[in-house]
Amino acid sequence: MAISFTKSMLNRLNQEITEMESGIAELQKKTHKTRLKINQIEKDCKLSTSPSALSSKMSRITKLQAELKKISQQHLELSKEINKKKSTRAQLPSAE
């Protein structure tokens, strides 16, 4: 492979990996915020006396837990993609 082609490929892979890693960082922030919301709602549930308020809060917790699953799936997919790209990058000859 030509050195210039290899360099451009390495640069592109490095950029994509960096973007994906920042995407994972964002997903981790979302996970943290969602967990905090769930914890807060659970605390509020203990203070709730109204059945309708309790039902509403339980419904909200269920939605947030579904969101956590979705975020977790996105995290897993991004991690797999990063591993593929890192593997591809490792197989390229050094462009230096």
Backbone torsions as a table, in degrees:
resi	resn	phi	psi	omega
1	MET	NA	145.5	177.5
2	ALA	-69.7	145.8	-177.8
3	ILE	-62.0	-40.4	-178.5
4	SER	-65.3	-37.4	178.2
5	PHE	-66.3	-44.0	-179.6
6	THR	-63.8	-42.2	178.8
7	LYS	-61.5	-45.6	-178.9
8	SER	-65.4	-36.8	177.9
9	MET	-66.1	-43.6	178.2
10	LEU	-62.4	-43.9	179.1
11	ASN	-61.3	-43.1	179.6
12	ARG	-64.0	-45.3	179.0
13	LEU	-61.9	-43.0	179.4
14	ASN	-62.6	-40.5	178.8
15	GLN	-65.3	-44.2	179.9
16	GLU	-63.9	-41.3	179.1
17	ILE	-62.9	-43.8	179.2
18	THR	-61.1	-44.0	179.3
19	GLU	-62.9	-42.0	179.9
20	MET	-67.2	-38.3	178.6
21	GLU	-65.8	-35.8	176.1
22	SER	-70.2	-32.1	174.5
23	GLY	-63.2	-39.8	177.4
24	ILE	-65.2	-40.3	178.3
25	ALA	-61.3	-40.7	177.6
26	GLU	-64.3	-41.2	178.7
27	LEU	-64.1	-37.1	177.8
28	GLN	-65.5	-38.0	176.3
29	LYS	-63.6	-43.6	178.9
30	LYS	-61.7	-42.1	179.4
31	THR	-60.4	-45.8	-179.3
32	HIS	-61.5	-47.3	-179.5
33	LYS	-62.6	-41.6	-179.9
34	THR	-64.7	-42.0	178.3
35	ARG	-63.6	-39.6	177.4
36	LEU	-62.1	-40.9	178.4
37	LYS	-62.5	-44.6	179.7
38	ILE	-60.2	-46.2	179.9
39	ASN	-60.3	-41.4	179.9
40	GLN	-65.3	-43.4	179.6
41	ILE	-64.9	-38.3	177.9
42	GLU	-62.5	-39.4	176.5
43	LYS	-64.0	-42.7	179.0
44	ASP	-63.6	-32.8	179.3
45	CYS	-62.1	-36.7	-179.4
46	LYS	-66.1	-27.1	-179.2
47	LEU	-91.1	-13.0	-176.5
48	SER	-72.5	135.5	176.3
49	THR	-111.0	-23.6	-177.6
50	SER	-82.1	130.2	177.9
51	PRO	-61.2	-36.7	-179.1
52	SER	-69.3	-37.9	178.2
53	ALA	-66.8	-40.6	178.6
54	LEU	-64.5	-42.7	178.7
55	SER	-62.2	-42.3	179.4
56	SER	-63.2	-42.7	-179.9
57	LYS	-68.0	-38.5	177.9
58	MET	-65.0	-38.3	177.3
59	SER	-63.5	-42.2	178.7
60	ARG	-63.2	-41.3	178.2
61	ILE	-61.6	-42.5	179.7
62	THR	-61.5	-42.9	178.6
63	LYS	-64.0	-42.0	179.8
64	LEU	-66.6	-36.5	177.2
65	GLN	-66.5	-36.8	175.8
66	ALA	-65.2	-39.1	177.6
67	GLU	-63.8	-39.4	176.8
68	LEU	-60.7	-41.2	178.2
69	LYS	-62.9	-41.9	179.3
70	LYS	-63.5	-44.8	178.5
71	ILE	-62.5	-41.5	179.1
72	SER	-61.8	-40.8	178.2
73	GLN	-64.7	-42.7	177.9
74	GLN	-62.7	-40.1	178.8
75	HIS	-61.6	-45.1	179.7
76	LEU	-61.9	-44.3	179.5
77	GLU	-63.6	-43.2	178.3
78	LEU	-64.1	-40.2	178.9
79	SER	-62.0	-41.8	178.0
80	LYS	-62.8	-43.4	179.4
81	GLU	-63.0	-42.1	178.5
82	ILE	-61.8	-43.8	179.2
83	ASN	-61.5	-40.7	177.9
84	LYS	-61.8	-46.1	-177.7
85	LYS	-67.7	-37.6	177.2
86	LYS	-66.4	-37.4	177.3
87	SER	-64.7	-43.5	177.7
88	THR	-62.3	-43.6	179.9
89	ARG	-62.1	-39.6	-179.1
90	ALA	-67.3	-27.0	-178.7
91	GLN	-81.8	-16.7	180.0
92	LEU	-75.4	144.5	176.5
93	PRO	-69.0	154.9	179.1
94	SER	-64.8	137.4	-175.7
95	ALA	-100.9	17.3	-177.2
96	GLU	-94.9	NA	NA
